[in-house]
Amino acid sequence: MNRKKAAIWVLGNKALNLAVKCADFIDAQCVFAPFDKTAGYSDERLTGFDHFAESLSSRFHEFESHVFIMASGIVVRSIAGLIQDKSTDPAVLVMDEAGDHVISLISGHLGGANAMAVKLASCLGADPVITTATDVNNIMAVDEIASKIGANVENKAMIKKVSSCMLNQVPVALICDRILFDTYYGSTDLKLDHFEKFDDADFTDYGALCFITEKNYKIPEDLLQKSLFIRPANLVIGIGCNKNTSKDEIANAVNSVFEDFEMSPLSIAGVATIDVKKNEPGLVEYVQSINSILHSYEAAQLDEVSAAGMSEPSAYAQKHVNAKGVAEPAALLCAGPEAQLVAVKQKIGNVTVAVAAKKMVCPQGSKGKLFVVGIGPGDTDYITSHARRVIENSEVVVGYKKYIELIAPIITSKEAISTGMTKEIERVDEAIRAAAKGKTVSLVCSGDAGIYGMAGLVYERMAVIGIDVDTAISPGLSASIAAASLLGAPLTNDFITLSLSNLLTPTETVEKRIEAAAASDMVTAVYNPVSKKRVELIRQLQASFLKHRKDTTLVGIVKHALRGGQKIEVSLLKDFLECDMDMNSIIIIGNSETVMINDRMVTKRGYERKL
């Protein structure tokens, strides 16, 4: 059954506003609300109902997940008669109307409710409420791994036994790829042993066995009673066939190969062939019968494939389809980079079958999340409520040592990773890797993370080191905004931000930007004006601005804005170099419309021209 992705249910107006917001976060197709509550909304996802219970009953199994923004008691009573089995029930989440808590209620692992709760909470700055025993005890459940790698669970009733053994420290044997074990259990304290193959040890004394493999081992009955089989979708079948070969003959050939090579059909990820066979009726019918996808490639593409174990070119294939081979290269090409042949081509009647295995890919923890957080000027009074909540919900906080010290009162019980000046790349990499291990991480920056902050570097480094983690930006109060609030209202019209640091930007580029800003007659907020070693650029800035603006143009200088040691001065363009400034200062140079009003620096917006 093909289900729609997600639905959101509400009973009142306040919840409806939150539901429309959440629908974007989780790509919900429908937002259900009483008909009288939908008036005034043009969102095409809105669907009205007369009776909540009746509507829910008819549509419960239509979606993969449901989010209910209402009292949990209403939800529990409403779904009690609808739930059937944890392996097939949709995920169910409950939120309060204030959006403070997101509860994973049903199908936490296989249905993805836990991961969705964490995602929604992250987007809203809310608290995720996860109650599944393995999560509470910080144990990666095997059915959660199945969900992560897109695997099929063969005998779902055994999930409970394996999880129970893990929770109670009963020895469990995990037979799987080494990279999968290292990714999810490499540093575990569980009584969990790893084996590459079933015949690597005596498994008699283990409380449970968990196989995460496409291999269909022949297992003694006593061990079979305590074994869970999780089948990663990593096998691609390459098929070549004669014209008018029936679906049944193709199916029999494939089944024969899978039996001979001891592979599970539940691990089939796709079927591949040459383009001239993509409309072959029997082949199309076979692919449809196993609910798979048929991929086809041109002969030239297949001829370029080269891998260990491939058979010699086929004269028959060359004659009839103008390719050196079909089954093997098609399977390998479809399986992707670093794929391996696990069944070389087998000619069975009118069908040739080969099987390639994809490289094992282990998505890093679904709960892993990297927030790049702007903490504002540093005084905790000016940290946004969203940023504060994100930091409080994080397991790890990473940042420049000084910034970690500024927010020390709200990270007392957290793992803190700090580095010194010029170590930006190192701390960004630390933050990415911590998130990749499944942790919720806050990488803190002063001001706003996207304005001369770490946000851009995070995305750059993920591309360089090859780790892509779920990332979100929590905006903060930028230094220029903080300084402007202390000076008055100098940024009420167009303005430019300009950094004089030439550490990362070439000096000649900084000089060009200075000149462009000076000529624009826009208010200019200057970051990093001077350092102990760099004093010449601020003089060039003054000289450039004096060429284009009056020497009496107002200039505000704010040092340590909104934090301890704050100092505010207002000067003139011709004199401001005499003021106290350093790397912790912001300079705001006014334009031709900037004036002093009651000791406040104000840039006129032009409202007086409307009078």
N, C-alpha and C positions, 0 to 999 in steps of 0.2 A: 504493500500500500504506500503510495507516494503522498506524504503529508506536507502541508504548508509549514513554513518555518516557525512562526510564533504568533500568538494572539495575546492581547492585553484586555482585561476586564475591569470595569469600574462601575460604581453605583451612584457617584455624585460629581458635581461640577469641579470641586477642588481636585479630586483625583483625576478627572479628565484632562486637566491642564498638564499634570505630571505624566499621564499616560501618553499624550501626544509627544512629549519630550522624550520619553523612554523608547517610543516606537522607532525613533531614528537610531538609537544606540544599538538595538538588537535586531533591526531590520524586520520589525513586525509587520505582517500583511494586514492584520485587522485589529482595530480597537473597538471593543464592544461596550456600549453604554445604553442606558434607557433612552428611548426615542426622544423624550422631552429634554434630555441633557445635551443632545447633539445639535440643537438649534444654534445657529450663529457660527458653526464650524464648517469650513469648506474642505477639510482634509478628506481625501477620497478613501482613506483607510477606515474611517468611522462607519460602524454598522450598528444600527439601533435594534433594541429588543424590547418586547413587552413584558416578558416573564424571564427573569434571570435563570432560574433553575431549569426551565424547559429548554431555553436556548443553549445553555451550557451542556445539557445532556445530549442534545442532538449534534453538537460540534466538538465535543471533548477530544475524540480520537482523530479529528481532522487535522490537528496541529502537532508539531513536535514538542512544543512547549507553550505553557500558559503562565502569564504574570497577572496576579490578582492584586489590585490596589484597593484593599478593603480589610476588614477585620479577619483574622485567621480563623476564628470560629465559624464564620459564614462559609469560608472556603472548605474547611474540613467537613462540615455537614453536607455541603453541596456536591463534593466529589466522592463521598464515601461509597455510594453505590455505583460509581463509574470506573473506579480503578480495578485492574484485573491482575496484572503481573508486572513486577519491577523491570522485566526485560522488554516489555512492550508499552508500558504506560508512558504518556508524555511527561516531560519535566513540568513540575508545578512550583511556582515561586509566589511568595506573598510579600507585599510591601505596605507600609503604613502610608497614610495620605500625606504626611509631612516629608516623606522620602528619606527618613533617617535610618531605616533598617530594611534590608532585603533578605528574606528568609528562604532558604532552599528547603522545600517541603517534601517533594517526592521525586524519585529518579535522579538522585544526586550525581551518580557517576555515569551509568550508561546513557541516561537521558540528558546529561549535561547541565542539570539544575545547579550544581555547585559552581561550575565554571561560569554560568550565566549570572549567578548571584554575585560572584566576585567582580565580573565585568560591569554589571549595572551599578554596584556599589562604588566601583572606581570612577565611573562616569559621573555619578551624582555626588560623590564625596560622602557616601553613606557607609554604614557598617554592615558587612555581609554576615549573615548568621548561618553557620554550617554546623550541622549536628551529627553527620555520619561518623561512626566510631573511628574509622581509619583516619579521617581528616582531623578530628579532635585530638587524636594521639600522634598526629604528624606522620602518618604512615601512608605511603602511596599505594592505594588499592589497585589490585590487578585489573579490575574492570575499568578503572579510570585510565590505566595504561592502554587497555583495549580501545577506549574512546579516543585517546590521543593519537594512536597510530592508525586509526580507522580499521581495526580488526573486527572479525566476527567471533563471537563466543559460541562454541559448539554445544556445550552442556552447561547452561547458565545456572542450574541448580547447585553447581559445585562452587560458585563464587563465594557463597556464605561460608562453606567449610574452609576454603583457603584463607579468607579474611579473618575468620575466627582463630585459626592457627597462628596467623601473624600477630594478632592482638594479644594472644595468650602465650606468646613466646614458645610455641610448639614448632619444632623444626619443619621448614618448608623447602622443597627442592624446586628451583626455577630453571627449566630447560629452555634456553633461548639464545639469541645472538649476544655475543659479549658486549657490543656497544649498547644494546638495550639495557642490559643489567647495569652496566657502569653509569648510564645516564640517570636511571631512576632509583637504583639501590646501591650505588657505588660506595656511599659513606654511611650505610644504614647500620643500626645496632640490632636489627632483627636477627632471629635465628633462621637466616635465609641463605642457602648455598646455591651457587651458580654452576650449571653444567652446559657445555656446548651441545652434547648429544645424550640420548637416552642411555646408551650403553657405556657411559663413562663411569658409572658407580653402582653400588648396591643401594637401592632406595627403600629397603624394607623398614628402616627405623624412622622414616619421615612421616609426619602427620598428614601431609598433603603434598601433591605434586602439581605444578602449574607448567604446562607446555605452551610457550608462545612461539609457535613455529608452523611452517607449512608442511613439515614432515609428518606423515601418518604412521607413527611407530606401531609395531605390534607389541602390545603391552599385556602382561599377565593379568588375569582377572582380579587378583588381590590388590594390585596397584591401580587397576582401572577404577576400582570403587572409590578411590581418593584422588583422582586426577581431574584437573580442569584443563580444557583445551581451548586456547585462544589462537585464532587463525589470522595472521596479518595478511592483508590483501596485497600480496607482493609478487604474484605469479602472472606472467603474460604468456598466453598460448599463441604460438605462431602456427598458422594453418595454410597449407597449400592443398588444392583439391582439383580433381578433374571436373569438367563441365557436367552439370546435372547430378552431382553427387547429393544424395539425400541428407536431410538433417539427422536422421537416425544413424546413418553410417558415420557421419562426422562425430556425433556424440559417442558412439561406441569406440571409435578410434581414440578420442581424447580420454575417455574413461579408462581404456586399456593402458594408455601411457601413464596416467596418474596412478593407477594401481601398480604397475610395474616399477615405477620410480618412488612409490610410497609417498605421494603428495595428496594433500587435502583439497577437494574442489572448492571448499569454502575460502581458499586463499586466492582464487582467480580474480585478478584485477582488470583483465581486458583480453581481447582477442585481436590479433594483427594478421594482415595478409597483404598481398600485392594489389595495386589499384584495379587491375583488370578483373579481379575476383570480388570486388566489394559489393556487387549486386547479385552475386551467385545465390539463387533462392535458398538452397539447402543451408549454405553458410549463414545467411542472414537469419533464417529461422532458428538455427542452432544458437546463435548469439542472443537472440530474443528469448529463447527458452531458458537461458541461464541468467537472464536479467543483466547482461553485460553490454559492453560497447565494442563495436568493430572499428578498428583503426586500419587505414590502408596507406600504402606508400608506393611511389613510383619505382620502376626498376632501377633507375639511376641511383636513387637513394639507398636501395637495398644493396647494390653492388659496392657502395662505399663502406659498408659495415665490416669491421674486422675485430675479432675477439678470440680469446683462447678457447680451444676446444671445438671451433667450427669445422664442419665437414668440408670436404673438397667441393669445388663448384660442380653443379649438376648440369650435365649435357642436356637432360630432358627439360629442365627449367629454362635453359638458355634457348632451346629450340621453340618451346611453346609459349613462353611469356617474356622472352628476351631478358632474363635475369640469371645471375649465377646461382641463385638460390632464393627461396621464399620463406619457408617456415622459420629457420634459424635467424636470418638477418631481420625479419619482420618482428620477431619476438624481442630480440635484443634492442632494436631501434625504439620500439614502443616502451620497453622497460626503462630506458633512459641511461644516463651516464653511469659507468661502473657496474652495469648489469652483468650477470653471469649466466651462462647456459647451465641449467640443472637437468635438462633432458635434451640430448642431441636429437636431431631429426629421426623420426621413426616412420617408415613407410608401411601403412596398413591399408591394403586395398587401394581405393581411389584417393586416400587421404594421407598427407604428410603432416606430422605434428612435431613441434619442438616447444620447449618451455624455457623461458628466461626468468630469473629472479631479480627483482629490483634491489638496489642498495637499501639496506635498512636505514630509515630516517626516523629519528626519535625527537618529535617536537618537545622543546623544553617546557617545563611545568606550566600547566594551564593557569595556575595561580600566580605565576611570575608576572610582574608588572613593573615597569619603570616609569616613575613620575619625575619629570624635570620641573622642579618647584622654585618659583620666584618667591623669596622670603621678604621682599621689600627692603627697606633701609636697614633692617636688622633688629630694631626694637620690636618685641613680640606683639605690642599693641597694633602694629601696622601689618601684621601677617594676615592675609585674607582668611576667612573662616574655612574656605575650601582647602587652602594650602595647609592650614593647621590640622584639619581633619585627615588629609592625605598623609601628612607626616606622622600623626598619631597612629594611623592604621598601618604604617610601614614597619617591616621587620628590620630593615637596614637603612641607615641614613649616611649618604656620602657627600663630602664637600670640602672646600678649602677650610683649613684648620680654623681660621678666624670666624667663618660663617657658622661652623659647628659650635663654636663657643658662644656665639650670639643667641643661638636657639637652644642652648643646653637645658633650660628649664622644661622644655617639652619633649626631650628625647632621653630622659634619664635612664629608661630601662631598655634602650634599643642598642643594637650593634651599630657602632659609628665608625666610619672609615674616613679618615682625613688625610690630606696631602698638603704640601706647602705650595708657595708661589711657583709658577711655571710648570706645575705638574698636572695641568688640565687633562691631557690625554690619558695619563695613568689613572686618574680618578674616574674619568668617564668609562674607561675600559673595565675598571673594578665594578662600577655600577651596572654595566651591561651584563657582565658575567654573573653577578649576584642575582640579577633578575632571571637570567637564563637557567639558573639552578632552581627556579620555582619560587623565589622570594619576592615580596613586595618591597620595592626600593624607592627611596626618595633621593634624588640627586639635587642638592640645594644650591641655589645661586642667589647672590644679592640682587635687589631690584627685580626685574622681570627676566625670566630665563631666556626669552627670545630676543632681548635687546642687549647686545654685547654679552650674552650669557652662554650657557652650555648647550642650549637646545639644538642648534645647528650641528655642533660637534658630535652630539649623540648620534644623529642620523648618519653623519659621515663615517664615524667609527664602526657602526653596525655594518656598514657596507664593506669596510676594510677588513674587519676581523671575521666576517661571515656569520655573525650571530644577529638574528632579527627577533627582538622581543617586543611584546605589546607595550607601547609607549604612549604617554599622554603628557601634555603640558599643563601645569597649574600656574596661571599668570600671577604676577606680583606687581607691586607698586614700584614703578621704575624710578631711578634716582632723579631724572629730570622732572618728573611729575611731583616727587616729594619736594625738591628744591623750589619748584614753581609755587607750590602751596604755601611755602614760607615767605616767599617774596611778594606774593599778592596774586595777580592773574596775568602773568606775562605770556602765556601760551594759548590765549583765547582765539588766535587766528593761525594761519599756516605757520608751521615751524619746522626746523631741520634739527636732527641730532647728528653730532659730529664727534668722532673720537680722535684725539691727537696722538694716541699711542702708535708708534711705528714698529712695535715688536712683531706684529703679524701682518701689518699692511705696509708696503714700501713707502718710504718717506716722500717720494715724488708723487705718489697717489694721494697721500694725505695733503700735500701742498695744493694739488689740483682741486681737491674737494673744498679746501679752505677758500680758495679763490671763487669757486662756484657759489658757495654759501654766502660769501661777502657780497657778491653782485646781485643776489636774489632779493634783497630787502625782506627776507623772512627772518623771524626770530630764530636764533640759533642756540641750541643747548649743547654745550661742549663738555664731553666726558674726558677723563684722563688728561687734564690740561698740562700738568708738569710732573716730572719725577726728579729724583736727585741727579740723574744723568741727562735728562732730556729737558732742556729749558729754551732751546732755540725756536721750536715750533710755535710756542705761545707768542713769541715776539713777531714771528712771521704772520700769525693770525691777526694780531693787532694791526700790523702794517697793512695787510690786505683789507681789513674792514675799514680802516681809516681812508683808504682810497675810494670807497664806495658809500660810506656813511658819515654823518656828521661826527665831529670829535666829542660832541656832547650827548651822543647816543647812550642811553642807560644800559648799564651792565650790572647784573646781580651775581654775587659769588656766595655760594653756600657750601660750607664744609661740614661733613658728617651730618647730613640732613636727617632729621628725625631720629637721631641716636645720640648717645653720650658724646660730649665735646662739640656739640653743634655750634656753628658760628655763621652769622648772616651779615653780609655787607652789600651795599649798593654804591656803585661808583659810576664814572663816565668812561667812555671808550678810550679817551686819551690818558686816563690815569689808572685803569684797573689793574695794571701789572704791579702796582705797589701794594695790592691787597694780599692777604694771607691765603695761599692756595697750595694744594698738593694733589696726589692721585685720588684722594677721597673727596675732592671738591667737584662741584658742578658750576659751570659758568653759563649764565643765560644772557645773551647779547640781544637787546631789543631791536626793533625796526623803527621805521619813521613814524609809526603810530603808537609807540610805547611811551607812556608818560608816568609821572608820579602823581598819585591821588591819595591824599591822607596818609602819606608815608608808605604807600603800597605801589609796587611796580605793576602797571596795568597796560596791556596792549589792547587798543580799541578794536572792536569787532566791526564797527560800522553801523551800529543800531541808530546812531544819531542822524544818519542820512535818511532814515525812514520817517523822521518827524516832519 
